[in-house]
Amino acid sequence: MIKTEPAALPAATSLTRRNLFALAGAGAALAAAPAAATGFGKGFTHAVASGEPAAKSVLLWTRYVADADTALTWQVSESEDFARAVAEGSVTASADRDWCAKGIATGLSPDRWYFYRFVAPDGTTSPTGRTRTLPEGPTQRFRLAVFSCSNFGFGWFNAYAHAASANDCDLAVHLGDYIYEYARGIYPSAAQTDPGRVIEPATELVALADYRLRYATYRADPDCQRLHQVLPMISVWDDHESANDSWKDGAENHQAATEGDWAVRKAAAKRAYREWMPVADEVYATYQVGDLATLFKLDTRLEGRDQQFNLAEVMAGKTDPQALAAALTAFRDGAWANPDRQLLGAAQQDWLAEGLAASTAKGTQWQVLVQQVIMGNLRTPKTFAEMAGSGLPDFVRQRLVSAAAASQVGLPSNMDAWDGYPAAREKVFKAALNADANLVVLAGDSHNAWAFDLAHEGTPVGVEFGGQSVSSPGFESYLTFVKPQDLASALIAENSQLKWADTSQRGYMAVELTPAAVATEYRFVAGVKQRSTQLAGTKRVASAKGSRKLVV
């Protein structure tokens, strides 16, 4: 059963901008447990959401379950009493789209907060949401709340709760792994699963109905609903919205012999995502924040990505240190360096290069990549095996030795990140330098917090802020033999681009853009096993405009 409203977080009695963050959501509709094929009851089952903001428009989302297709009216107002609608329209909630409905409100004013709602034919109204348009022209400040890797079973989405309660950001950004596809008891294991956070369906997600029900489970979470109600969101999918370590033609967690055609599964995953999320159908897109920033939403996962390399296969059978080093060196100089390997795909890469040039040409001050995986160089510390001490199982120690061996020849450990596609990364860096961009890269995926200086052949390119996960565990859960602060220090010592790291805490990033600087406040929640808005601490990392360097 899904818990919805602990007494510790009372619902608000008013929807003013000051206290809208405390809104509980859809009232009684939130408390409903999954009801077989129909999901979560009837009526407005999952509150509201907004996304795809522009200077004069925004996309609105709701879900309304009925016995037949139902026409809903949406309304946008500058006041919470909806005394005057500034925009209004109609959308249809139908079974074909899992009862999810979207409308696009146009003709709005730039840089303004609005309230919105949906109205059913019988006069029933959805919960009221709050959204905003992007600024136009000179802009002095804009703040993003940046999230990634929200695993329902591991604990509460306290990062969402804090961002909503802080009420100090203009836009939510989700960098992917909004849901996870695993069967119940896999990730997290049965022992790791919070007893109040049981996912539906119990099986792994393969068919469209599976993905839909998993979204229904996640979107019933009260803090997920609250975040969507108070902020518009830009979101991108990563791998777990489809299957672990997915690429354009397959995934590590897809077995064609038992799970069918990958193209069918991928299409189902995309369709459910587009139904349940407040997103348009474009895979990649730009969002203009006045003259302050261009946000480039990228897909590094399903459209253009070639299959990931597997270092274990490169090292298989190489027990002799010299043979191991030779195999790794041959791989480094051959397949890994292949200039034709793609992560974005040629079409998206060309689009990005053109967009970076156009953004700087019109005087936009920051170029921000909203994307999934870590771009900075990250190698395993060569002393990792020694740091582990004695008492480790032989197979664990051998893995550490192998990772250190890869590092000895200059190879990274995570072939799923940009590190596994160095030629593709080089193309992005060259495009940014050619455009004279003030490049800021946002990344999720790794569950840990990172801050990188990015450089190409010694020339600074930009900075990267890698966000810690909302609830998925980080290095602290499986590198238990080393203290987090020692691990961070070793990683920084090994990797010249890495300027700061935290490998043991959950939370989100508050990224502030001004004409003078970009600054990220890493906000660490006190934990995820109890629902709370308490922070354990923060860390601020900044970069002055034009420096392409971090100040930690």
GIFENBEL-V952059 format. One record per helix or strand. SS is the DSSP state (helix for helix, strand for strand). FROM is the first residue (numbers start at 1). TO is the last residue. Records with the same first field share a line. If there is no record, write none. Layout:
SS = FROM-TO ; FROM-TO
This chain:
helix = 20-22 ; 27-31 ; 36-38 ; 95-97 ; 152-154 ; 158-166 ; 208-219 ; 222-230 ; 256-259 ; 262-276 ; 311-315 ; 321-333 ; 346-361 ; 384-388 ; 394-408 ; 418-420 ; 422-434 ; 475-477 ; 484-494
strand = 43-51 ; 58-65 ; 70-77 ; 85-93 ; 100-105 ; 113-119 ; 125-125 ; 129-132 ; 142-147 ; 171-174 ; 233-235 ; 246-247 ; 250-251 ; 285-289 ; 293-297 ; 366-370 ; 439-443 ; 449-456 ; 459-466 ; 498-502 ; 507-513 ; 517-525 ; 535-544 ; 551-551
